[in-house]
Every structure is written in C-alpha cells, then in structure tokens.
Amino acid sequence: MGLLTFSVGGIHPNDNKLYTANLPIENLKAPKQLVIPLSQHAGAPCKPVVEPGQRVFMYSKIGEPTAFVSASVHSSVSGKVIEIRNHPSSTGRMVLSVVIENDGKDEAVELEEDEDYINKEPDVLKERIKQAGIVGMGGATFPTSVKLSPPKEKPIDSIIINGAECEPYLTADHRMMVEKPIEVLEGLRVLMKVLGVANGYVGIENNKKDAIKYMVSACAGFEGIKVLPLKVKYPQGAEKMLIKSILNREVPAGGLPMDVRVVVQNVGTAYAIYEAVRYNRPVVERVVSVTGAGIKNPKNLKVRIGTQIKDVIDYCGGVKAGVSKVIAGGPMMGFALYSTDIPVTKGTSGIVALVEQGLTHYEKYRACIRCGRCIEACPMGLMPQMFSVYVERGFYEDCKDYNLFDCFECGSCTYVCPAKRPIVQQIRLAKTLVKR
C-alpha cells in the first residue's frame, strides 16, 4: 500500500527535525515566577477566580470559562498570586493573566485516580475532559469538549489522531508517540467511547519511522484502531488535508470536519485526555520542542504552563550569536516574537530560533508576476494572489469573493512566491478587517 496523502497543492520544505528528533523529553523545573494567561484557547477568555495575595495549589482552578466555547485554566505550581494584569501573548495581543510566585513545593490538589475510567458513561468522561481545560494542543487550541459535542444531526463515525507534525523543526508529538504510545492510544480509545465511534486512525508522516513502529506495536492491544503512514508533504497535518488523505472525504467550503462525520485531535491532546479521565489531572504542562540553528542545546522539554520563553531558552544554553528571529510554534504557521518575555501556553508546540542565513525579508517584496505558483501550492485550491493584490490596494471586502475564510493560513503560498510577497500575512490582515 502506498503512502497516503492529499491530492491538491502542498509543498516540500526541509523538515529540519534532526535537531531534536532523537532527543528524549526532559522535565524543565518550574521557574520562580509564572505568568498564566486566562485566554489560552479559541473562544471566550476565562474570568479569574483567584485574587492577589491568595495561596494556590498545583492543579487548582484559577480561570473559569465564561461561555460554551472556552476552557478552564489551572495553576501549574503552588504559591501565591502576586497580581492579575494584562500581559503580551505570542500573537502580540494583551491577555489578562495571573502572575504566581512559585514556592517550589508543588503542593497539589489531591487527585483521585480512576483505573476503571474506560467503563464510565460518555457524559462522565466528557465532563472530566471539560473540567481539565483540554484544548487542541497542536496550536489551534479549540476547546476539546466543544469538539466532542456535535449536534445530533451530525453523527461522527471516525476519529483521527493527528501525528503528522508536518511543521518543520517540531518534534514534540514525535517524541510523545515514541515515549508514550500506549497513553496516546488510550486517549484515542476514550474519544471513541465518548462519541460512540468504532473506527480510530492515527496518521503519521513517514519521516517518523520510529514513531510508526512504536504506535503500530502498541496498537496490538486496541480494537478498531489503525496506524497509517502518510507521505511527507506540508501541510499534511491540517485537519482537512488529513481527512482527505486518510478517509478520502472533502470538508465542504465553510464547513467543519463534523460535516463529514469526523473529529480530528492532536497527539498531545489525546495524551492530555488520558491524563484527565484516569487521573483527573488538568492541563498544567506540555511538551515543547526548543530547536533551530540558533539554539545552543536543542531539546524536547516538558514545560509548566506560564513559564516564560526566555527561561526555556536559558535552560537550553541560550541562543547563538547571529540569531535574528525567535518563533513561537513552527516556522510556517507560528508567530515571530518581539520579546521572549512571553509565557508558554497550552498551544505552544515549539520555540524555534533562526539565524540570519536563509531568512527571507518580506519587506523587500516585489509586484505579483502572475506566475501561478501560489495557486499550485494552495492545498485548498484557492487563488492566493487575488487576496494579496486586493489587500495591497485596500479592497478587503473583495477577498470574500475568493473564499477568504477557507484559507487556514498554512503559508504555502508565501513559501513558493518568487516575488517574496507576504501573502499569508496579507490574508490575516484581510480576515481581521472583513466580517464573515
């Protein structure tokens, strides 16, 4: 059987994963002070349920959801709340955050283990997932409990665990599949139980042969789950591309995976689900790849939520001379940081430091030459050059005529553009100025 893939568009950037692909996950000690944002998810921000001066424990809730599409936030250490203030995020937005002084004791809320979790009712399991504050940990950060609540007229028949990790440099999911394959599959089994699904799939790009090996081996003890190798092609890990590759179903324009009876979850999310339903453990830490030519000692680290990125980089020996860009996430869809005084959140899959050599400076871009390469590369079959030209001239509303909101900002168009036009950045601008 050949490797599975999607048929339209896609690119092949160097994956640059050898910096950390073979490095085991290390635990990073929590810093003396943490800044925990109350909005680490798509949807409404949480409201604080603690006050300055209050003592908190590890796993205690510090942020309560204010809407259906939201997710709880918990303390990742024990200590005292210093203040609640606005703090910049990786996107540049100011986010209300809880600043906690770590007492170094890690005194935790007592958690009750449930070894018989798989036999619990679906509603019980879903409530544990909700209370744990689990979101899509691949970067999209959509609340998992919402994904697990499709309307009755849209029944789900398949669940896909996204192990593609197609972003260059990043290896956090890779290492999770190598080191915790049983736990990841247990998380998938819980998802199948919650949604009443008999078919579970794990899609893994073929450049992670050890992960495929360990996951296939672990699958022997699970009924209805298949591990499927995927062709190495960006953006293989995008939900719509993954669904096309594995199930040959196309999500309609403006639609969601549930429209084709599918739910897609990330590897890290599946692991967090297992931790939540068995140990009642909320999300207070995540695996982060700290990598790139600009990092002195690249590592895969388990990092407490709220740890400043500068502290993570310092643990890796700091940056090398000549570093010109630090990115939260991957180089294709991540955000370049203007400061490393930014906290790690549930969606921080990587910290990538790049040196000047090989970087493209998009402020020097030229006029569109109508070569069509961006159209060939677009996995959604859109016309990215039209977005770029319209935005350049201020015709933002006209972008809607070309299905602006079907673009998920993978950056393939920008990567292949010979005129070095910042197409994906222009698309983001249009989306902020145009109403759906």
Backbone torsions as a table, in degrees:
resi	resn	phi	psi	omega
1	MET	NA	129.8	179.6
2	GLY	-72.5	166.0	178.6
3	LEU	-70.0	138.9	-178.4
4	LEU	-80.3	147.2	176.1
5	THR	-163.5	171.6	174.7
6	PHE	-89.1	162.1	-168.9
7	SER	-99.7	-26.3	-173.9
8	VAL	-102.9	126.1	172.7
9	GLY	70.1	-158.9	-178.2
10	GLY	100.2	156.3	-178.6
11	ILE	-136.4	173.3	-177.4
12	HIS	-132.3	69.5	175.6
13	PRO	-70.8	157.3	173.9
14	ASN	-59.9	133.2	-174.4
15	ASP	-79.6	-25.1	174.6
16	ASN	51.2	35.4	-176.7
17	LYS	-90.2	-9.4	-176.0
18	LEU	-67.2	-16.4	176.3
19	TYR	-56.3	-39.6	-172.5
20	THR	-133.3	-1.8	-173.0
21	ALA	-58.5	-31.8	-176.2
22	ASN	-104.8	12.0	-178.5
23	LEU	-98.5	125.1	179.1
24	PRO	-66.7	159.0	-180.0
25	ILE	-72.0	129.1	175.7
26	GLU	-107.5	153.4	175.6
27	ASN	-91.2	126.9	176.0
28	LEU	-94.9	125.4	178.4
29	LYS	-63.6	139.8	-179.1
30	ALA	-65.1	141.0	-179.4
31	PRO	-74.5	178.2	-178.6
32	LYS	-72.5	-26.9	179.6
33	GLN	-138.5	137.1	179.6
34	LEU	-123.4	146.6	176.5
35	VAL	-118.5	108.2	-173.4
36	ILE	-107.0	107.1	-179.4
37	PRO	-65.6	146.7	177.5
38	LEU	-91.0	1.9	173.0
39	SER	-131.4	95.2	178.4
40	GLN	-120.4	26.4	-170.7
41	HIS	-150.8	160.0	171.3
42	ALA	-71.0	134.2	-179.6
43	GLY	116.4	-163.2	-174.8
44	ALA	-72.0	139.6	177.2
45	PRO	-68.2	159.0	176.3
46	CYS	-80.5	160.1	170.9
47	LYS	-101.4	141.0	-178.9
48	PRO	-67.8	141.2	176.2
49	VAL	-118.0	18.0	174.6
50	VAL	-127.6	166.8	-179.2
51	GLU	-130.0	154.9	175.3
52	PRO	-55.3	136.0	-178.3
53	GLY	94.0	-14.8	-178.0
54	GLN	-77.3	141.7	175.5
55	ARG	-86.1	137.0	178.4
56	VAL	-124.8	158.2	178.1
57	PHE	-113.9	158.5	175.2
58	MET	-60.1	134.7	-178.1
59	TYR	81.5	-6.0	-179.9
60	SER	-73.4	145.1	-178.0
61	LYS	-74.1	130.2	177.1
62	ILE	-118.2	-12.2	178.9
63	GLY	-136.8	126.7	-178.2
64	GLU	-103.6	132.5	178.1
65	PRO	-60.0	147.1	179.9
66	THR	-112.7	1.8	-178.3
67	ALA	-156.4	171.9	179.1
68	PHE	-62.5	-45.0	177.8
69	VAL	-90.6	88.2	-179.2
70	SER	-167.1	174.4	-178.0
71	ALA	-152.1	137.4	-179.4
72	SER	-60.6	154.4	176.0
73	VAL	-124.2	137.9	-175.5
74	HIS	-125.4	158.9	178.3
75	SER	-77.8	135.6	-179.4
76	SER	-94.9	-0.4	177.9
77	VAL	-145.5	172.5	168.1
78	SER	-101.0	148.3	-178.5
79	GLY	161.0	-156.0	-176.1
80	LYS	-118.0	138.3	174.7
81	VAL	-72.5	118.4	-179.0
82	ILE	-83.8	-48.1	179.4
83	GLU	-162.8	165.2	172.9
84	ILE	-122.7	114.6	-172.8
85	ARG	-149.0	167.2	174.4
86	ASN	-74.5	139.3	-179.1
87	HIS	-142.9	141.7	-178.6
88	PRO	-66.9	144.9	175.7
89	SER	-104.2	179.4	-178.6
90	SER	-66.2	-23.1	179.4
91	THR	-85.3	-6.2	-178.3
92	GLY	96.7	-12.0	178.2
93	ARG	-73.4	148.9	172.7
94	MET	-86.0	129.2	-175.5
95	VAL	-126.3	132.9	176.0
96	LEU	-60.8	127.6	-172.6
97	SER	-136.8	152.1	177.3
98	VAL	-101.3	120.9	179.5
99	VAL	-95.9	122.4	-175.8
100	ILE	-120.5	131.8	174.1
101	GLU	-88.8	115.4	-175.9
102	ASN	-74.7	127.0	178.0
103	ASP	-88.2	-2.7	176.1
104	GLY	77.6	3.5	-175.0
105	LYS	-94.8	-21.5	-176.9
106	ASP	51.2	38.4	174.3
107	GLU	-68.1	125.2	-169.9
108	ALA	-116.8	153.9	168.3
109	VAL	-61.0	136.2	-178.4
110	GLU	-68.6	126.3	-179.6
111	LEU	-109.1	139.9	-178.0
112	GLU	-103.1	119.4	179.2
113	GLU	-74.8	143.5	177.3
114	ASP	-126.4	96.4	-178.4
115	GLU	-70.2	-20.1	-177.7
116	ASP	-100.7	28.9	-173.9
117	TYR	-58.1	-35.4	-173.3
118	ILE	-67.7	-17.8	179.0
119	ASN	-94.8	4.6	177.3
120	LYS	-76.2	158.5	178.0
121	GLU	-64.8	147.3	-179.7
122	PRO	-53.3	-38.9	-179.4
123	ASP	-65.2	-34.2	177.9
124	VAL	-66.6	-45.1	179.6
125	LEU	-63.4	-43.2	-179.3
126	LYS	-64.7	-36.7	179.0
127	GLU	-66.5	-37.5	177.1
128	ARG	-64.8	-40.5	177.5
129	ILE	-62.1	-42.1	179.1
130	LYS	-64.7	-47.2	-177.9
131	GLN	-65.5	-24.6	179.9
132	ALA	-79.1	-8.6	179.0
133	GLY	69.9	33.1	-175.8
134	ILE	-78.2	135.5	177.3
135	VAL	-132.2	173.3	175.8
136	GLY	-65.5	110.5	-171.2
137	MET	-91.5	9.7	173.3
138	GLY	-82.6	-9.7	179.2
139	GLY	132.7	-26.7	-177.7
140	ALA	-74.3	-30.7	174.3
141	THR	58.9	30.3	175.6
142	PHE	-75.0	132.1	-177.6
143	PRO	-55.0	126.2	-174.6
144	THR	-66.2	-36.9	-179.1
145	SER	-61.8	-30.2	178.2
146	VAL	-71.4	-42.1	177.3
147	LYS	-60.5	-29.6	-177.6
148	LEU	-89.9	14.3	179.4
149	SER	-126.4	56.8	180.0
150	PRO	-69.2	152.6	176.2
151	PRO	-63.8	154.8	-175.2
152	LYS	-60.6	-28.0	-178.7
153	GLU	-79.1	0.0	178.6
154	LYS	-127.5	70.7	-179.1
155	PRO	-65.9	145.7	-179.6
156	ILE	-98.7	135.9	177.2
157	ASP	-119.9	-7.2	-178.4
158	SER	-146.3	143.1	174.4
159	ILE	-124.0	134.0	179.3
160	ILE	-117.1	128.7	170.1
161	ILE	-94.1	124.0	-174.6
162	ASN	-86.9	99.1	176.1
163	GLY	-108.5	17.8	-177.0
164	ALA	-66.7	-43.7	-176.5
165	GLU	40.7	62.2	-173.1
166	CYS	-79.8	-15.0	178.0
167	GLU	-61.1	131.9	174.2
168	PRO	-55.4	151.1	175.2
169	TYR	78.4	-39.6	-168.8
170	LEU	-74.0	137.4	-178.7
171	THR	-138.8	14.0	-178.0
172	ALA	-61.8	-47.3	179.3
173	ASP	-67.3	-38.2	177.0
174	HIS	-54.5	-50.5	-177.9
175	ARG	-67.7	-34.1	177.3
176	MET	-62.6	-40.0	-179.9
177	MET	-70.9	-30.5	177.8
178	VAL	-75.6	-41.5	-172.2
179	GLU	-94.5	-25.8	-176.4
180	LYS	-133.1	49.0	-175.5
181	PRO	-64.3	-39.7	-179.2
182	ILE	-63.2	-44.5	-178.3
183	GLU	-63.9	-40.0	177.9
184	VAL	-62.4	-43.9	-179.9
185	LEU	-69.4	-32.2	174.5
186	GLU	-63.8	-39.1	176.1
187	GLY	-61.6	-40.9	176.5
188	LEU	-63.9	-40.3	179.3
189	ARG	-62.3	-38.0	177.1
190	VAL	-63.8	-44.1	178.2
191	LEU	-59.3	-42.2	179.1
192	MET	-63.9	-37.6	179.0
193	LYS	-68.1	-43.7	-178.2
194	VAL	-61.0	-41.3	-174.9
195	LEU	-97.7	0.6	179.1
196	GLY	64.4	41.3	-174.2
197	VAL	-106.5	141.0	179.9
198	ALA	-99.0	-14.4	-174.7
199	ASN	-116.5	119.7	176.1
200	GLY	-123.3	139.7	-178.7
201	TYR	-130.5	147.2	171.9
202	VAL	-122.7	114.6	179.1
203	GLY	-98.1	124.5	-176.5
204	ILE	-131.0	127.3	177.0
205	GLU	-63.1	147.0	-171.2
206	ASN	-72.7	-1.6	174.2
207	ASN	-85.5	7.1	178.0
208	LYS	-120.6	59.2	-172.6
209	LYS	-62.6	-34.6	178.3
210	ASP	-68.6	-37.7	177.2
211	ALA	-64.1	-42.1	178.0
212	ILE	-60.1	-43.9	-179.3
213	LYS	-59.9	-49.7	-177.2
214	TYR	-67.8	-38.5	-179.4
215	MET	-70.6	-39.2	177.1
216	VAL	-62.8	-43.1	178.9
217	SER	-62.1	-43.0	-179.3
218	ALA	-67.7	-28.0	-177.8
219	CYS	-64.0	-19.4	-176.3
220	ALA	-57.1	-28.0	-178.7
221	GLY	-94.4	10.0	-176.1
222	PHE	-126.1	130.0	-179.8
223	GLU	-88.8	136.3	174.2
224	GLY	83.2	8.9	-178.1
225	ILE	-114.4	133.3	177.6
226	LYS	-125.0	142.4	172.4
227	VAL	-102.5	125.4	-175.1
228	LEU	-121.4	118.0	175.9
229	PRO	-69.1	140.3	-178.7
230	LEU	-117.9	150.7	174.8
231	LYS	-64.2	144.1	178.1
232	VAL	-78.8	103.7	-179.8
233	LYS	-157.1	129.2	178.7
234	TYR	-86.9	138.1	0.6
235	PRO	-99.7	74.7	-177.8
236	GLN	-55.9	-31.1	-175.5
237	GLY	-84.5	-1.3	175.2
238	ALA	-67.8	141.2	-174.9
239	GLU	-50.4	-50.5	-174.3
240	LYS	-67.3	-34.8	178.0
241	MET	-69.9	-39.3	-179.2
242	LEU	-65.1	-41.4	178.4
243	ILE	-64.1	-41.1	177.5
244	LYS	-65.1	-42.9	-177.9
245	SER	-65.1	-44.2	-171.8
246	ILE	-88.8	-41.4	-173.6
247	LEU	-113.2	-4.8	-177.8
248	ASN	55.8	39.1	175.4
249	ARG	-114.3	141.8	-179.0
250	GLU	-109.7	120.6	176.4
251	VAL	-68.9	127.9	-177.0
252	PRO	-66.5	158.2	178.2
253	ALA	-55.3	129.8	-179.1
254	GLY	76.6	4.1	-176.0
255	GLY	-97.4	-179.3	179.4
256	LEU	-124.6	161.8	178.1
257	PRO	-52.4	-34.1	-179.6
258	MET	-63.6	-19.5	177.4
259	ASP	-68.5	-19.4	175.3
260	VAL	-116.2	25.1	171.4
261	ARG	68.6	33.2	-176.1
262	VAL	-130.4	144.8	167.4
263	VAL	-121.4	133.3	179.1
264	VAL	-115.7	132.1	177.1
265	GLN	-132.2	151.6	-179.7
266	ASN	-78.8	158.3	177.6
267	VAL	-57.6	-48.1	179.7
268	GLY	-62.5	-34.6	177.6
269	THR	-66.7	-42.8	178.3
270	ALA	-60.2	-41.5	178.1
271	TYR	-64.5	-42.6	179.4
272	ALA	-63.5	-35.3	177.8
273	ILE	-63.6	-44.3	177.1
274	TYR	-59.8	-45.4	179.8
275	GLU	-61.5	-36.3	-176.9
276	ALA	-73.0	-45.7	-174.2
277	VAL	-79.0	-27.4	179.2
278	ARG	-89.1	-45.2	-173.3
279	TYR	-107.6	-0.6	-175.5
280	ASN	57.0	32.8	-175.7
281	ARG	-94.4	120.7	177.6
282	PRO	-76.6	170.5	-179.4
283	VAL	-78.6	108.9	176.7
284	VAL	-127.4	0.1	178.8
285	GLU	-155.2	162.8	177.5
286	ARG	-155.1	162.6	177.1
287	VAL	-86.2	132.6	-178.7
288	VAL	-127.9	131.0	172.6
289	SER	-85.9	121.4	177.6
290	VAL	-108.4	107.9	-161.3
291	THR	-152.7	-179.6	-179.4
292	GLY	108.8	162.2	-177.7
293	ALA	-64.4	-17.6	-177.8
294	GLY	-91.5	-3.4	179.4
295	ILE	-95.7	130.8	-177.0
296	LYS	-66.1	-44.3	-178.8
297	ASN	-131.9	83.9	-178.5
298	PRO	-56.7	145.3	-178.3
299	LYS	-151.0	160.4	163.7
300	ASN	-104.3	120.7	-172.8
301	LEU	-124.5	141.7	167.1
302	LYS	-90.2	115.4	-168.8
303	VAL	-118.6	138.1	175.4
304	ARG	-69.8	138.2	175.4
305	ILE	-60.9	132.8	-179.0
306	GLY	101.7	-10.2	175.1
307	THR	-67.5	134.3	179.7
308	GLN	-71.2	143.5	-179.0
309	ILE	-60.3	-33.4	178.6
310	LYS	-62.7	-35.2	178.6
311	ASP	-68.9	-36.5	178.0
312	VAL	-66.0	-44.8	180.0
313	ILE	-65.5	-40.0	179.0
314	ASP	-60.5	-38.1	178.8
315	TYR	-63.9	-27.1	179.6
316	CYS	-91.4	17.2	176.8
317	GLY	90.1	0.5	-179.0
318	GLY	86.2	-170.8	-179.7
319	VAL	-102.0	156.7	177.4
320	LYS	-81.4	162.4	174.2
321	ALA	-62.8	142.3	177.7
322	GLY	93.5	2.4	177.2
323	VAL	-67.1	131.5	-178.4
324	SER	-121.1	-8.3	-179.9
325	LYS	-154.7	134.3	172.1
326	VAL	-119.4	129.5	-173.6
327	ILE	-118.1	134.5	169.5
328	ALA	-90.4	116.1	-172.1
329	GLY	100.0	-158.9	179.5
330	GLY	-92.2	168.4	-176.4
331	PRO	-70.4	-18.8	-178.9
332	MET	-86.6	-42.9	-174.7
333	MET	-121.9	1.8	179.5
334	GLY	-79.7	-176.0	-178.2
335	PHE	-120.5	126.1	175.3
336	ALA	-68.3	135.7	-174.9
337	LEU	-96.7	139.3	173.3
338	TYR	-89.3	-11.6	178.6
339	SER	-153.4	151.0	174.5
340	THR	-96.6	8.6	172.0
341	ASP	-83.6	53.1	-176.6
342	ILE	-125.0	134.4	-177.4
343	PRO	-80.1	149.5	168.3
344	VAL	-70.4	133.0	179.2
345	THR	-120.0	-178.3	-179.8
346	LYS	-60.5	-26.2	-177.5
347	GLY	-97.5	6.6	-178.2
348	THR	-84.0	94.0	-177.3
349	SER	-83.8	-21.4	-178.3
350	GLY	-160.8	160.6	171.1
351	ILE	-129.0	113.7	-173.3
352	VAL	-116.2	123.6	177.0
353	ALA	-107.4	122.9	-176.9
354	LEU	-113.0	145.2	176.5
355	VAL	-93.3	169.2	-173.8
356	GLU	-60.8	-39.7	-176.7
357	GLN	-63.0	126.0	178.1
358	GLY	94.1	-9.0	178.6
359	LEU	-80.1	147.1	176.1
360	THR	-105.4	133.0	179.6
361	HIS	-101.1	104.3	-171.4
362	TYR	-78.3	-6.0	174.6
363	GLU	-71.3	-10.4	-179.9
364	LYS	-102.7	23.3	-174.5
365	TYR	-70.1	160.9	-176.0
366	ARG	-115.0	179.0	179.4
367	ALA	-67.1	149.5	176.8
368	CYS	-64.1	132.3	-178.7
369	ILE	-102.0	8.6	177.0
370	ARG	56.9	39.0	-178.6
371	CYS	-78.3	-23.0	177.8
372	GLY	84.1	4.8	-178.3
373	ARG	-65.2	-35.0	179.9
374	CYS	-65.8	-33.7	178.2
375	ILE	-68.2	-42.2	178.8
376	GLU	-63.7	-34.3	-175.9
377	ALA	-82.9	-23.0	-173.5
378	CYS	-66.7	118.3	-179.1
379	PRO	-72.6	-13.1	179.5
380	MET	-96.8	0.3	179.3
381	GLY	69.0	29.2	180.0
382	LEU	-91.1	-179.6	178.0
383	MET	-117.5	79.8	-174.1
384	PRO	-58.1	-31.5	-177.6
385	GLN	-63.8	-28.3	178.7
386	MET	-69.3	-40.3	175.2
387	PHE	-58.8	-47.2	-176.5
388	SER	-61.0	-47.1	-178.1
389	VAL	-66.5	-43.6	179.7
390	TYR	-63.2	-44.1	-179.6
391	VAL	-64.3	-40.4	179.7
392	GLU	-58.3	-30.9	-178.5
393	ARG	-100.2	2.1	176.6
394	GLY	83.2	12.8	-179.6
395	PHE	-93.5	64.9	-171.9
396	TYR	-65.0	-43.0	-177.3
397	GLU	-62.0	-30.6	-179.7
398	ASP	-65.4	-20.3	178.8
399	CYS	-62.6	-26.9	-179.1
400	LYS	-63.0	-28.3	179.9
401	ASP	-66.2	-14.9	-178.4
402	TYR	-113.2	26.0	176.1
403	ASN	60.5	52.2	-178.1
404	LEU	-50.8	-44.9	-171.4
405	PHE	-82.5	0.8	169.8
406	ASP	-81.4	-14.9	176.6
407	CYS	-73.1	129.1	177.4
408	PHE	-106.8	17.3	168.4
409	GLU	63.5	44.4	-179.7
410	CYS	-72.9	-23.2	177.6
411	GLY	86.5	5.0	179.9
412	SER	-60.2	-38.8	-179.6
413	CYS	-61.9	-44.7	-179.8
414	THR	-65.3	-37.7	-178.0
415	TYR	-62.9	-37.7	-174.6
416	VAL	-94.6	-7.6	-173.5
417	CYS	-67.2	118.5	-179.7
418	PRO	-71.5	-19.7	178.1
419	ALA	-88.0	1.1	177.6
420	LYS	57.7	40.5	179.3
421	ARG	-81.8	139.1	-178.9
422	PRO	-81.0	64.1	-169.7
423	ILE	-62.0	-47.3	-176.0
424	VAL	-66.4	-34.1	176.6
425	GLN	-66.4	-37.8	177.3
426	GLN	-66.2	-36.4	177.8
427	ILE	-65.0	-42.3	177.6
428	ARG	-60.5	-40.5	178.2
429	LEU	-62.0	-45.0	179.8
430	ALA	-60.7	-40.8	-178.7
431	LYS	-64.0	-34.3	179.8
432	THR	-73.9	-21.7	-174.9
433	LEU	-104.0	-6.7	-176.4
434	VAL	-117.1	137.4	175.6
435	LYS	-86.6	143.1	179.0
436	ARG	-61.2	NA	NA
